[in-house]
Each structure stands twice: as C-alpha cells, then as structure tokens.
C-alpha cells in the first residue's frame, strides 16, 4: 500500500502476533501457549499450514496475466452494486493511507452508533510489513503504534462531534495505561482523549486484584468503567482479558465499546484451552461484536503441474461498514482485484477458495483438492451456528 504523505508512514499488511496483546508475565505465558498451538496447527491442519510457505508476491508471470485481464478494485467500485438475499451490496476501495483508513473506520463506527450498535470491532495492520518482520520490533512497538492510531481516531471523532465529545482509550491494566501515557507524553494526549485502565488502582494507590489474578488476567470484579465518556476504545487485551471487556460493557451497556486491533479472529482460537476463558464467551458475547472496519491479509501457496509449479499468492478480506465483505486478490504493485462480495462474513476456507479460484489455474480434481485442503476447512467458531446466541459478528 502506498506511502502516506500526511503521516510519513508506509502502510503494509501483516498478521498480528499474539504476544502484542499481553503485558508483563501474561505476555510470556501467552507466548509459550501460542508457540505450542502454532506447532500443532502446522502439523495437523493442511489448510492452515499452507499459509506458512508463502512469499509476498505471486509468480510475476501470473501477476502480469491477472493485471492484463482483470479490473482493479478502484475500477470495480464504479460498477453497479451486487445483490444478495434482496439486499443491495456496495464495495469500497482498500485505503491507500492511514489517514484514509481511519476516516473510513470513523464513518463505519458513526454509522453503527446511529443504528444503535454498542459493541464493535475495528481491525487492521498497525505497522508496515517490513517493520513487523524486523527482529528489532517488539510487542511494545506494536502497542505504541496502536495507541497512536487510537489517539488519531479519537481526534477524528472530536472534530466531527465537537469538543464536548470524550474518548477513552482503555488498557487492560494500570501498568499498560502508564506505559501508553509515557509513550504519548501524557495520559491525555489530545483534549478529550484520555488513556485509562479498565482496572484502575484502588484509592490508596494499590493495584486492584491479587498476585495470581494480576498474572493470569482474571481481575473480574475489579473492572470499573469511567463516567463521562462517549466512546471507549479497547487496546492490547489478551484472550484471558476478554472477559473484562464483557464486564465493562455490562456496566455501561448504552455506551459504544470498540475492540481496536485486538485480533479477535486469532484470540477466538484460544477459547476453551486450559487457563483460557471457555468457548461460551464467543457464544454469548463475542458473537455480538459487529465488525465495522476489517482489513486482514492472508498468504497462501499452491502447487501446480506446470511452470512456475509453486504459486505464492495473497489477498485481503476487507469490510468497511455498512458495505459488504470483499475478497480482494493482490495482483501486484499495490493493486487489488475484487473477486468476491458478500453480505455475510466468509469463513477462512471460503476466503481461500475464492482467491484460488480467481487465479484460474485449472481444475485439480476433487481428490487432489481434498489432500491439499484437508478434511476440516473451517474453525469451531465458524461452525457453531446453533450454539451462538447472536450472529452479529457474521454480518
């Protein structure tokens, strides 16, 4: 994605590492659990394992062919809208700068707020790919970038609603809140934007909870929602800390709560594991979270019987509410071709199939397709249609 002339940043796409959500000892514990889970998935899931053997660009010859025969997302955006289930769908372009991205996110949140939605998700890459892949980048660097972007989003809401509009940037504990305030130079980096802890210290200054609850992120009952804020952005929460967000929302059910770059798509996979919240958290709470802005890139590879034999390709799942879910195939040079548009969120397997079919590499047969994709092509939370109490997260 092109250079951002306003911020001097180069937008990129990357997977959010799990450890970017944690702090102190919880960060170390989550890293160990995440490593073991990644090894298990790599061994037993051909669908997920295929994403590890990729490069940033598909074969040059294939990319040139796609660019010469297909329309880019910007060209497709001017075409008539598609329809699904009697509902008119519209498509939007992938943003070319952080400024455009935050503006689209702000519009999506504002639209959902007008419709009465109070639980929302915003998800996008906070740093360029080359920066994220550098060994010098730590989880704190990712956290710093997310806080800075959240402050910029808060500025846009204040500019749109006036100086009386208040935005709270909520951190999972007092330590994370202090670190973010130090990075920004103040716990109020902009008039009307405040950095706070979801578990503030007691009146005597002591930390809420006890030693064990502070380590394992189980500070339930210590959550205290602040008063006087119109919007709450939840940052750097780990899977163990997701129940805190639920309790926070129950304390102020009429106030908007936005999960900001938490990687819920990844955190859901932890639910039900030892020392993690149960899967019921997805069924009763996370299923209520509406994705108002979503941009996630995935990389895959596919072997074929002719040159170049191994095709590395990538695409983005993109959604800017109230527009539809778009499957975007990267055709090189920062250009995307829209190959799918749906009113419902496509599953992980559906997204990959849409991308591979758009490559037009020929039919490999049902047997070869089975051995390449594996028996299971969906996650447990995608299959839990009957168990979940809400389907908002799919819309």
LINZIZI-V174068 format. One record per pair of residues at least 24 apart in sequence whose ideal C-beta (glycine too) atoms are under 6 Angstrom apart, sorted by sequence separation. I is the first residue (numbers start at 1). J is the second residue. D is the distance in Angstrom with one decimal. If there is no record, write none. Layout:
{{I/J/D} {I/J/D}}
This chain:
{{173/197/5.8} {199/223/5.9} {200/224/5.7} {217/241/4.4} {223/247/4.6} {327/351/5.8} {198/223/5.6} {223/248/5.4} {231/256/5.2} {232/257/4.9} {233/258/5.2} {234/259/5.1} {235/260/5.3} {237/262/5.5} {294/319/4.3} {166/192/5.3} {167/193/4.8} {168/194/5.5} {169/195/4.8} {170/196/5.8} {171/197/5.4} {172/198/6.0} {173/199/5.6} {225/251/4.2} {329/355/5.6} {174/201/5.3} {225/252/4.7} {233/260/4.6} {293/320/5.7} {327/354/4.5} {168/196/5.4} {170/198/4.9} {239/267/4.4} {291/319/5.9} {349/377/3.2} {292/321/4.0} {329/358/5.0} {349/378/5.2} {196/226/5.6} {239/270/3.9} {347/378/5.0} {147/180/4.7} {158/192/4.8} {243/277/5.5} {317/351/5.6} {155/190/5.5} {242/277/6.0} {347/382/4.6} {239/276/5.4} {151/189/5.0} {144/183/5.0} {151/190/5.9} {154/193/4.0} {246/285/4.6} {315/355/4.4} {151/193/5.6} {198/244/5.5} {345/394/4.8} {102/152/5.6} {106/156/4.5} {198/248/5.8} {344/394/5.6} {102/153/5.2} {304/361/5.3} {168/226/5.8} {176/236/5.9} {168/229/4.1} {166/228/6.0} {170/232/5.5} {166/229/4.5} {166/230/5.3} {167/231/4.8} {168/232/4.9} {169/233/5.1} {170/234/5.1} {171/235/6.0} {165/230/5.2} {172/237/4.9} {172/241/4.6} {150/233/4.8} {150/235/5.9} {11/98/6.0} {9/98/5.7} {146/235/5.5} {7/98/5.4} {4/97/3.8} {6/99/4.8} {143/236/5.1} {2/96/4.6} {4/98/5.1} {282/381/5.2} {287/388/4.2} {288/390/4.6} {290/392/5.1} {287/390/4.3} {283/387/5.0} {288/392/5.2} {289/393/5.4} {283/388/4.7} {284/389/5.2} {283/389/5.8} {287/393/5.2} {150/260/5.5} {14/125/4.9} {13/125/4.9} {268/381/5.0} {14/129/4.9} {146/261/5.1} {12/128/3.4} {13/129/5.9} {12/129/3.6} {10/128/4.7} {14/132/4.1} {20/139/4.6} {19/139/4.9} {20/142/4.1} {126/261/5.7} {122/258/5.6} {118/256/5.4} {119/257/5.7} {120/258/4.7} {121/259/4.9} {122/260/5.2} {113/256/5.5} {121/264/6.0} {23/175/5.9} {23/176/5.0} {121/289/4.9} {119/288/5.1} {119/289/4.8} {120/290/5.2} {121/291/4.6} {122/293/4.7} {123/294/5.0} {124/295/4.2} {120/292/4.7} {117/290/5.3} {112/290/6.0} {112/292/5.0} {109/292/5.3} {108/292/3.8} {108/293/4.8} {105/293/4.0} {25/215/4.9} {26/217/5.3} {30/238/5.6} {112/321/5.9} {111/322/5.6} {26/238/5.8} {108/320/5.5} {108/321/3.8} {21/236/5.5} {22/238/4.5} {104/320/4.8} {21/238/4.4} {94/318/5.8} {92/320/4.9} {92/323/5.1} {90/323/4.8} {89/324/3.8} {91/326/5.6} {94/336/5.4} {54/299/3.7} {16/263/4.2} {54/301/5.0} {91/338/6.0} {51/299/5.7} {53/301/4.9} {51/300/5.5} {59/308/4.3} {50/300/5.6} {91/341/5.7} {50/301/5.9} {59/311/5.4} {89/341/5.6} {58/311/5.8} {58/312/5.5} {89/343/5.8} {58/313/4.0} {87/343/5.5} {55/312/4.2} {54/312/4.9} {82/341/5.1} {84/343/4.5} {76/338/4.8} {72/335/4.9} {73/336/4.5} {67/331/5.1} {66/331/4.5} {73/338/5.0} {70/337/4.7} {63/331/5.7} {63/332/4.1} {13/297/3.5} {47/373/5.4} {47/374/5.1} {46/374/3.9} {47/377/5.4} {2/334/5.7} {1/334/5.7}}
